[in-house]
Amino acid sequence: MSTSLQEDLEYAYTVLDGKFDENHWHIWGNTNEDLDDMFRDINVSDKSVLTVMSSSDYLIMSHLFGAKSVECFDINPLTLRFFYLRKWLIQNGKLEYGADLDCKDTINIVNSVSSFSSEYEKESNIFWKEIMKGFNRFNWRRNHLITAEGISSCCVIYRKMRDEMKKIVSSDPVFYNVSLSEESGLGIDKKYDYVFISNILDKDNRSPERLEIIKRNLLNILKSDGSVVCTHFPGRHRERILETLTPERKVFDKEFDFHMFEDSGLEEGNITYVYTRKNNL
């Protein structure tokens, strides 16, 4: 489970004040990855999935495409708080989170929630009420706490499956507040068919040492034929894609087979690639 209410409020106010460091991150309000294409190409039906929590879109899409079980992790404890905000919005017909989401509607929805599935959800409602008291102190569309980029790439499937979405968010997710790049790993013994890590590998610190730690942690939680699904944002220079991937390929290629496919994306050069454990391990 995540940290305490007071700790999470302190974390949130640190981010709201624009004080970022390796221990404080904003929340991605919605994905800018083309998850529709990704999940049509990667069959998670009846599979066990571990995914980065982030905006909750990976969690929702994994369920919509038939995963047997879905659990989540994130270095940012506030992503679990954000899941509940998404839950209340979805239950009130706001299927997506984006820059155009009406601030007053959001506040009214949060204030209207009266039934909670867990003590943590109830606590999360208190969290968002406290945060929203300060909405007059910063621009809701461009605040530091939540970064949202308008309508997400999941909008079409969300609108088609609104009833399914409401069912998905009705249950409390299994959440691990951990980092893949820590030596301690996730601290769990479970094994997964798929691990979705978004662009975690595509961070500023792409040192061989950090990549080795991530690789070991992934090997510990993947089934013998399990796969890691990654995204990468090389910008508008497609010819640099393979060049940029070279450092991590040197770390991963001994234990993993590599497959890359390009999706339509919302940003030119947005790609998805998969590392699958080699059968001889």
N, C-alpha and C positions, 0 to 999 in steps of 0.2 A: 504494500500500500504506500501511498505517498506520504509526505511530511505533514506536520500539524497545521491547523488553520492559521495560527499566528505566524509560523515560519513561512507559509505560502503567501500570506499578505505582505510580509516584509520583503520577500522575493519579488512580488509583483510591483511594489512601490519602488524598489531599486531599479527594475526595468523601466517603469514609467518615467523615472527621472533620467533615463538615458544612460545609466551606468552599467555598461555591459562588460563582462569579463568571461573567463573560461567556465565560470560557475553560474552565470546568469544569461538566459536566452529569452528572446521574445517567443510568442506563439505564432505559428503559421495558421491563419484563419481559414484558409482553403488551399487545396493543392493546385499547383500550376503544371502538374504532370498529367499526361494523357492516360489516366488510369483505365478508361474505357477500352482503348486499344490494348493496353498491357494485359488486362485480365481476360480479354478475348484470345490472346495469344498464349497465355500461361494458364493451364488448366488446374485450378485449385479445388475443383469439385471433389468433395469427400476427403479432402486433405487437411492435415493439421498445419496451422499457420501461426507464425509469430511475426508481428509487424511493428515498425515504429509507430507510435501513437500520433504524434504531430497534430494535424488538423482533424483527425478521426476519419478522414476519407479512406485511407487504406483499410481500416477496420470495417467500415461500412461496406466497401466494395468487395472485400473478401467474403463477407457473409452473403451479399447479393449474388455472388458467383458460385455459391454453394459449398464453401469451405466447411469441413466437419467441425472444426474448432478454431477459434481465433483468440490469441492473447497478444498483449501489447507491451512495449517498453519505450522509455524515453528518458534522456538525461534531464529534461525539464519537467519537474513535478507538476507544473501548472497545466500541462497538456491533459492531465486527467480531470482537473477542474474544468477545462475547456470542453471536454467531452460532454459534461452535464449541461453546459450552456447550449451546445449543439442539440442535445437531447430535447431540452425544453422548447427550443425553436422549431425543431422538426415536428414535435408533437402538436405544435400550433401552426403547422402549415408552412413554415419557413425552412424549406428543404436544404438550402445552401447558406453558407456564410460568405459574405463578400463585402467589398467596400461600399456597396450601395444599400446594405442592410440598414433599415431605419433605426436610429438610435432610440427614439421614444418607444417604438414597438418592442424593441429588445428589453428595455427597462420594464415596460408593462408586463411582458411575458414572465420575466424573472420574478417580479413582485407577485404574480398571480399563482405561482406554483405552491400548492398546499399539500401534496401527497408525494412521499419520497420512498424509494425502494430500499434505501439504506441510510444509516447515520452519516456516511460519507457524502451521499448526495445532499442530504439536508445541510450539512456543513458547507458544501460547495455553493448552495443557494445563499448562505450567509456571506460567503466569500464574494460572490458577484454583486450582491447588494452593497457591500462595503466599497468595492471597486467602483461601482457605478455612481456612488455619491460624489466621486471626483470627476465625473464626466464633463463638468463645466471648466475643469482645469486643463483639458487637452482636447485636441481635435479627434473625435471618434474615428474618423476615416484615416487619420495619419498618426495615430498614437504609437508609442513605442511598444506597448504590451502585446498587441495583436496586429500582425501584418496580413492584410487581405488584399487580393488583386482582382476584385470584381467577380464575375461569374466564373465558376470553376469548370474544368473540362468534364466533370461528372454530371453536369446539369441534365442532359438528355435522359440518361438512365435513371437518375433520381426522380424525375417527373413521371416516368413510366412506372416506377416501383415505389410510390409514396407509402402505400400500406405496409409493404415489406420493411421499409426504412423505419417506420414507427415501431415495428416489432423488434427490430435489431437493437435499437437504442433503449428498449425497455429494460434490458438486463444490465447489471453492473459488469463492466469489463474486468478481466484479469489484467493487472497492470504492474510492471516492474519499473521502479524509478532507478534505472541503472544506465551505465554507459558501456558500449561495446569496446571502447578504447581503454578501459581500465583493466589492469591485471586480474582483478578479482572477478571479472566477468559478470554474468547475470546471476550467478549464485543459485541456479536451478539444475535439476537432473533431467528435465524433460527433453525429448527429441522431437523435431519438427520436420515436416516435408518441405515447407517453404519458409524462408525468412526474408521479409521485405525490409530493406534498409534505406530506401529512397537514395539520397545523395550523400549519405554519411561518409563514404569513401572520398567524396569530392570536396573535402574541406581544405582549409588553408594549410593545416599540418598534414601533409601527405608523406611524412617520413617513413622509411622502411620499418623503423622500430614501431611506430604507431600501427602501421598496416599489419605487421606480424602479430601484434596483440589482438587486433580485430579478427584476423584469420583464425587464430587459436580459439578464440571465444566462439566463433561460428562453427568450427569443427566440433566443439564440445556439445552444441545444441542441435546439430543437424543429424538426421537419419543417414544411413549409409549411402543412400542415393539422393539425399536432400539437395535443395538448390537455394542459392542466395540471389535475390532479384534486386538489382541496383539501377539507379538512374544517374545521368551525368549531364552537366550543362557546360559544354565547351564554348559557348557563345556562337557567333555567326560564322566561324571558320571551320567548316566541316573537315578540312584536310588535317586539322590538328587533333581530331578525336583520338585516333590510334596513338599518336605521339603522347597525348596527355595521359592515356591509360597505361603507358609503358611501365611506370614505377610500380603500380599495383599488380600488373601482370607478372612481373618478376617475382613478387611475393606469393601470388596465388596459384600460378600455373602448375606447380609441382603436385598439388593436391586437388586441383579443380580443373574441369574442362570449362572452356569459355565459349559463350555464344552471344553475339550482339545483333540486335535488330533495331531498326529505326522506326519510331512512331511519328505520327503527324505532329504531335506536340502543340503547345501554344507559343513556343519560342523556337526559332530556327536552330537546329542542332541539338535539340532535346532528344536524348537517346536512352534506351533501356537495354541492359545487358544482364546475362545470367551466368553465375558460377555454379556448376554442378559437381558434387563430390565424385571423384574418379572411383570406378568400381573396384579397383585393386587395393583400396584402403580398408 
